[in-house]
Amino acid sequence: MGTQIKNNWWKVLAGILLVYAVIFGFFIRFPLMPVVEESMRNLFYHVGMWFGMLVMLITGFVYSLRYLRKFDEQEDAKAVEAVNVGLMFGFLGIFTGMIWANFTWGRPWVNDPKLNGAAVGLLIYLAYAILRGSIDDTHKRAKVAAVYNIFAFFLWIVLVIILPRLAGEGLHPAGGGTANTVLPMHLPPSMRLVFYPAMLGWVLLGVWIYKLRVRIRRIRLIIENK
């Protein structure tokens, strides 16, 4: 029992942090900011999901590189499951962002470089999943998917981080311009006490789901290779 707790402490931590974020995220008091007002509480959930997505996409990128160096099926399994979890968090982030946008800007989607870049980036990664399903040969599928995943990651960085900044003024926080007043470093201290634990909690949850999916895929590979 003690060994189990010792090995899974980070899972317990993930649960505690997310429960903390949900409870205190709804009840903490903070100075209301223009336009966003009380909807600012969504920061603890929407942004956390994007943090989880980013960690998973980086993980998938690294394991795709490792696969092209070793051509090990296990590396491919880790890469594809990282992308799968990243996509899950990405679509959850889009959904929570649309709810936030509807309250803040009056509609679920507006013409903003950050939002458009995120949507296109997710579609590129969705095409990765479709590409894998279209190739029957296991080794060829893994090679093509690894190369595509590497290019997809660089495209995602350009679409979501670089281009919105080059575009300048934007509605979305972190996209450039005056909207950056709601970035973490500008948050009231009371919000930071929830924001940072929430970000860590979402990332740990992503890692937890990822590890479970990798284990399931390994079992399937063993069964298929018998």
BELZIQUI-V613742 format. One record per run of one state. SS is the DSSP state (alpha for helix, beta for strand, coil for the rest). FROM is the first residue (numbers start at 0). LEN is the number of residues. If there is no record, write none. Layout:
# BELZIQUI-V613742
ss->SS from->FROM len->LEN
ss->SS from->FROM len->LEN
This chain:
# BELZIQUI-V613742
ss->coil from->0 len->1
ss->alpha from->1 len->6
ss->coil from->7 len->1
ss->alpha from->8 len->19
ss->coil from->27 len->9
ss->alpha from->36 len->34
ss->coil from->70 len->2
ss->alpha from->72 len->33
ss->coil from->105 len->7
ss->alpha from->112 len->21
ss->coil from->133 len->4
ss->alpha from->137 len->30
ss->coil from->167 len->10
ss->alpha from->177 len->5
ss->coil from->182 len->1
ss->alpha from->183 len->3
ss->coil from->186 len->2
ss->alpha from->188 len->36
ss->coil from->224 len->2
